[in-house]
Each structure stands twice: as structure tokens, then as C-alpha cells.
Amino acid sequence: MVRSAPIKRILSSLFLVSACLLGMPVNASDPQTQMENKAFKEAVRAVKDKNYAHAITLFEAQAKMPRHDAQHNLAVLLNAGKGRPRNYVEALFWSWQAQLGGIEDAEDLANDIVDLLPPKVADEVRGRVGEALQARIDANDLNAIPQFANYHLTILAEPDYANAYIWYSIAAAINLPETSDDQFARQAIRATMLNRKSTAKIWSNCR
């Protein structure tokens, strides 16, 4: 039987208000942004007050926007079984999206959870993450483009170097802010090199 995670451990895993301020949108004076930040702070207070049901409802609403620190916090609560019955599948779904959104702690959480699930179930979650990213791109959410590139390289069980290269190229072509990040550059170079090796291998086998 898996024990429920203690409150101190959950709190240490969450992005508390003082820590998350650095990650808030630049235009913090925007009314919509102010409302989102207020809801986020309310959710954090709810966790501290052990009102997990309220916290998870607030985090879930923001996770769907998508707000990546809220996605991570939602995954933490779902993984711990706080506010709702423990749900590893949904916790993995949200932690992978948070990871793609740049939340470093989400990667460790996802790695822990994926080991608990059958490979087929994990692959189904991977598919859902890909569909969520594609839906954001279809809705003209440009921030999802570099995340979709990373998805093909870091989330899929077998990296898809060709599609990773394509989406990295698209992100660079439209000069998204994320493309100036060092990590993005390293991932893009890696995808480019591995895609070339993969293509060369295919041509070699066809001869």
C-alpha cells in the first residue's frame, strides 16, 4: 500500500508564492494576469490550510490555460492523492506538460510516475500530451511550437528526430523568444545532428 505524502513534502514540491513571482508573466499589470496570479496565490494558501480540494480545483483551471507552474502543482497533488484520489495517469499528463513548459522539478516527478505505469498506459498519456500541444498550435498558441519540438525529442519513448528538427526549425524561423535560450539551442542542435544521422542510416540501408 502506497502511503500518502506528508504535507511538508507537498509544500516543498509546490511553487509557493515567493518562488513563483519570478516566473510570472512580464505584463503583471494586465487585469487578466492579475486575476490569474490571485487565483494561483489562493490555491497555494489552500494547500497551506490543507484545503486540498479547493486547491486542486484552482490549479486545474489554471493548468488548462495553460499555466505551467499550476500544471506542476496539480500533478504533485494528484500524485499524492490530496484533494482527489491518487491518479498517476493524470499526474503524469500534467507533469509532462509542465516539464515542456520549463518547470525543472516536473521532469523528476514525471520520471518517478512513469515507472509506476504499464508502458502501454504511459504511451497513451504521451499521445494525449501530443494532442494537447497540437490543439494549442491549432489555436495559434505560438508558445506551444518549441514545446512540441521538445516533445518529439524528450517525451516520446522513441525520439522522433525528424519531427523535432522540423518544429525546432519552425520555432527558429518565426523568431520565438524561446529560441534565444541556451537550452533550446542545445536541443535544436541535438535534433539536427541526430536527424542527419538517422537520415544517413536510412539512405545507407536503401543502397
PEGIFEN-V106264 format. One record per run of one state. SS is the DSSP state (A for helix, B for strand, O for the rest). FROM is the first residue (numbers start at 0). TO is the last residue. If there is no record, write none. Layout:
[[SS;FROM;TO] [SS;FROM;TO]]
This chain:
[[O;0;5] [A;6;12] [O;13;15] [A;16;22] [O;23;29] [A;30;47] [O;48;50] [A;51;62] [O;63;66] [A;67;79] [O;80;86] [A;87;99] [O;100;102] [A;103;113] [O;114;117] [A;118;137] [O;138;141] [A;142;154] [O;155;159] [A;160;172] [O;173;175] [A;176;179] [O;180;180] [A;181;205] [O;206;206]]
